[in-house]
């Protein structure tokens, strides 16, 4: 494994995404009787989407930087 900061950022962000998704799954199991109203997005959903966007951006940046 290299010590490239970009690679470490990708790895860290991947773990965060997995944790956020698992947290959402646990929350949905806990509140299976209550449903969302008005399409409200929870805090962890927002964090998950932000992390996914950051992950894709970092991945594209890493691919482009290694092509040069």
C-alpha positions in Angstrom: 0.0 0.0 0.0 1.4 3.4 -1.0 1.6 6.4 1.3 -0.1 8.6 -1.3 -2.4 11.0 0.5 -5.0 10.6 -2.3 -5.1 6.9 -1.8 -5.4 7.2 1.9 -8.3 9.7 1.4 -10.1 7.3 -0.9 -9.6 4.4 1.6 -10.8 6.5 4.6 -13.8 7.8 2.6 -14.7 4.3 1.6 -14.9 3.2 5.2 -17.0 6.2 6.1 -19.5 5.3 3.3 -19.8 1.8 4.5 -20.4 3.0 8.1 -23.0 5.5 7.0 -24.8 2.8 4.9 -24.8 0.3 7.7 -26.1 3.0 10.1 -29.0 3.8 7.7 -29.8 0.1 7.5 -29.9 -0.2 11.3 -32.1 2.9 11.5 -34.5 1.6 8.9 -34.8 -1.7 10.8 -35.4 0.1 14.1 -38.1 2.4 12.6 -39.8 -0.1 10.3 -43.2 0.8 11.6 -42.8 4.5 11.1 -42.4 5.8 7.5 -40.8 8.9 6.1 -43.2 11.8 5.3 -42.7 14.4 2.7 -39.5 12.8 1.4 -37.4 14.2 4.3 -33.8 13.2 4.0 -32.1 12.2 7.3 -28.7 13.5 8.4 -26.9 10.2 7.7 -28.4 10.1 4.2 -27.0 13.5 3.4 -23.6 12.4 4.8 -23.7 9.3 2.7 -24.5 11.2 -0.5 -21.8 13.8 0.2 -19.3 11.0 0.9 -20.2 9.3 -2.3 -19.8 12.5 -4.3 -16.4 13.1 -2.7 -15.4 9.5 -3.3 -16.2 9.8 -7.0 -14.4 13.1 -7.3 -11.3 11.8 -5.6 -11.4 8.6 -7.8 -11.6 10.6 -11.0 -8.8 12.9 -9.8 -6.6 9.9 -9.0 -7.3 8.3 -12.4 -6.5 11.5 -14.2 -3.3 12.1 -12.2 -2.0 8.6 -12.8 -2.6 8.8 -16.6 -0.2 11.7 -16.8 
